[in-house]
Amino acid sequence: MISDPIALTAVHSTFRLERYYEAPPARVFHAFADDDAKQRWLVESEGFVTTEYSPDFKVGGNEVYRFRFGDGPEIVNQTSYLEIVSNERLIFCYQMAMAGVPMSVSLTTIEFIPQGSGTLLLHTEQGAYLDGRDDGTQREAGTRELHEALAREVER
């Protein structure tokens, strides 16, 4: 029950990132679709402690990822896949909470565009950031870091 709905705010933000990978679209897509590959680049980040990772990569699938940074509060990411077109496109929504308090809800589209011998990945994210926890800038910065981790996975 919300006692003071006037105090609650939502900041809406959209960002679009482009990142070229020296790997074909099938290899880049595989890093999202394969549980082991995704765990290496998405879940196993330095300084983060993972307490649950339950992949469910299929249309209608729901993934749960629980983690914390160092001794910080638990962060929960719940992802639902809306569309999966192999080697071409992903559309999913995800919500995040910190210490049990909702912090954001996002709709993400990822496109895998063949470009020469590699892939141009287009990442568009529309987010609602709740109650002053972010305005989209931190999420964009974190997503750029994930794209670099993805590069290490697919270009090795």
C-alpha positions in Angstrom: 0.0 0.0 0.0 1.4 3.4 -1.0 0.9 6.0 1.7 2.0 9.1 -0.1 1.8 8.6 -3.9 2.7 12.3 -4.5 6.2 11.7 -3.2 6.9 8.9 -5.7 8.6 9.8 -9.0 9.5 8.1 -12.2 12.2 9.5 -14.6 11.9 8.2 -18.2 15.0 7.9 -20.3 16.0 6.3 -23.6 19.5 5.5 -24.8 20.8 3.8 -27.9 24.3 2.3 -28.1 26.2 1.0 -31.1 29.1 -1.4 -30.7 31.0 -3.2 -33.4 32.3 -6.8 -32.7 34.9 -8.7 -34.6 32.7 -11.7 -34.7 29.8 -12.8 -36.9 26.2 -12.2 -35.7 25.7 -15.9 -34.9 28.7 -15.8 -32.4 27.5 -12.6 -30.8 23.9 -13.9 -30.5 25.2 -17.2 -29.1 26.7 -15.2 -26.2 23.2 -14.1 -25.2 21.5 -17.5 -25.9 24.0 -19.9 -24.4 23.8 -20.1 -20.5 27.5 -20.7 -20.0 28.6 -17.9 -22.3 26.2 -15.4 -20.8 27.2 -16.3 -17.3 30.9 -15.5 -18.2 30.3 -12.0 -19.7 27.1 -10.9 -17.9 27.1 -12.6 -14.5 30.7 -13.1 -13.5 31.8 -9.4 -13.1 34.8 -8.5 -10.9 33.7 -7.4 -7.4 30.2 -8.8 -7.8 28.9 -11.8 -5.7 26.2 -13.8 -7.4 23.7 -15.5 -5.2 21.3 -16.8 -7.9 21.4 -17.1 -11.7 18.4 -18.9 -13.3 18.6 -18.5 -17.1 15.4 -19.1 -19.2 16.3 -17.9 -22.7 13.0 -18.4 -24.7 10.1 -16.3 -25.7 8.0 -16.1 -22.5 11.0 -17.1 -20.5 11.7 -15.4 -17.2 15.3 -15.1 -15.9 16.3 -14.2 -12.3 19.7 -12.9 -11.4 20.5 -11.9 -7.8 23.8 -10.3 -6.9 25.5 -7.7 -4.8 28.7 -5.6 -5.1 31.0 -6.5 -2.3 29.1 -6.3 0.9 26.4 -4.0 -0.6 22.7 -4.6 -0.7 21.2 -7.4 -2.8 20.2 -6.4 -6.4 17.6 -8.5 -8.2 17.2 -8.4 -12.0 14.2 -10.2 -13.4 14.1 -10.5 -17.2 11.2 -11.6 -19.5 11.8 -12.3 -23.2 9.2 -11.0 -25.6 10.8 -11.8 -28.9 13.8 -13.8 -30.0 14.8 -13.9 -33.7 18.0 -16.0 -33.9 21.1 -14.1 -34.9 18.9 -11.0 -35.7 17.0 -9.5 -32.7 16.1 -9.7 -29.1 13.4 -7.8 -27.3 13.0 -8.2 -23.5 11.9 -6.3 -20.5 13.5 -6.3 -17.1 13.0 -4.9 -13.7 15.5 -4.3 -11.0 15.2 -3.9 -7.3 17.8 -3.1 -4.6 17.4 -4.3 -1.1 13.8 -5.3 -2.0 12.9 -1.8 -3.3 12.0 -1.4 -7.0 14.5 0.8 -8.8 13.7 0.5 -12.5 11.7 -1.2 -15.3 13.2 -1.3 -18.9 12.3 -2.4 -22.4 15.3 -3.4 -24.4 15.8 -4.2 -28.1 19.1 -5.6 -29.3 19.8 -6.0 -33.0 22.6 -7.9 -34.6 23.5 -6.4 -37.9 26.0 -8.1 -40.2 28.8 -5.7 -41.1 31.7 -7.1 -43.1 33.1 -10.1 -41.2 31.7 -8.8 -37.9 28.5 -7.5 -36.2 27.2 -4.1 -35.4 25.1 -4.5 -32.3 22.4 -1.9 -31.8 21.1 -1.6 -28.2 18.1 0.5 -27.5 16.7 0.8 -24.0 13.7 2.7 -22.7 13.6 2.9 -18.9 11.5 4.1 -16.1 13.8 4.9 -13.1 12.0 5.1 -9.9 12.1 7.5 -6.9 15.5 9.1 -7.6 17.6 5.9 -7.8 18.8 6.8 -11.4 18.0 9.0 -14.3 19.3 6.5 -16.9 22.9 7.8 -17.0 24.2 5.1 -14.6 22.3 2.4 -16.5 23.8 3.6 -19.8 27.3 3.5 -18.3 26.8 0.1 -16.9 25.5 -1.2 -20.2 28.6 0.2 -22.0 30.7 -1.9 -19.5 28.7 -5.0 -20.3 29.3 -4.4 -24.0 33.0 -4.5 -23.3 32.6 -7.7 -21.3 30.7 -9.1 -24.3 33.5 -8.1 -26.6 36.0 -10.1 -24.5 33.7 -13.1 -24.7 33.0 -13.1 -28.5 36.4 -11.8 -29.7 38.6 -14.2 -27.8 
